[in-house]
Amino acid sequence: MADDPVPFVSLRSLKQGPLDPAAALAEIRRIYFKTTRRTIDHDFAHAVDLLKGLPDEESREKASVYMEGLAQMRKEWEPKVKGQGSKGKGQRRP
């Protein structure tokens, strides 16, 4: 889903216009607590879209803790590619 060339656009924003900053922050917070491994890509894109609509640095700073958490979950939950063994330093080769 990360290779999807079409950016996420919230249907709510198309129908109602942009959210006010408090509502956008509340929606980002809701996304943070409700995201799952299956929905993380969609949820992250939605949160970024909301973040872009915040009008000032103060609002974006308040959202940053949730955005960092979403980014961390997205990183932890990304699919592992076969062949990426955990050959670290100090391991013997057969």
LINKAPE-V516306 format. One record per residue. N is the residue number from 1. NEAR is the number of other ideal C-beta (glycine too) atoms within 8 Angstrom. Layout:
n: <N:N>
near: <NEAR:NEAR>
This chain:
n: <1:2:3:4:5:6:7:8:9:10:11:12:13:14:15:16:17:18:19:20:21:22:23:24:25:26:27:28:29:30:31:32:33:34:35:36:37:38:39:40:41:42:43:44:45:46:47:48:49:50:51:52:53:54:55:56:57:58:59:60:61:62:63:64:65:66:67:68:69:70:71:72:73:74:75:76:77:78:79:80:81:82:83:84:85:86:87:88:89:90:91:92:93:94>
near: <5:5:4:5:3:4:5:9:7:9:6:7:12:7:5:6:3:6:11:6:10:6:8:16:12:8:10:14:9:8:14:11:6:7:11:6:5:4:8:13:9:9:12:12:10:11:15:10:13:15:12:6:10:12:5:7:5:6:12:10:7:8:15:8:7:12:12:8:9:15:9:8:10:11:7:6:7:7:3:5:5:4:4:6:4:4:4:5:3:3:6:3:3:2>
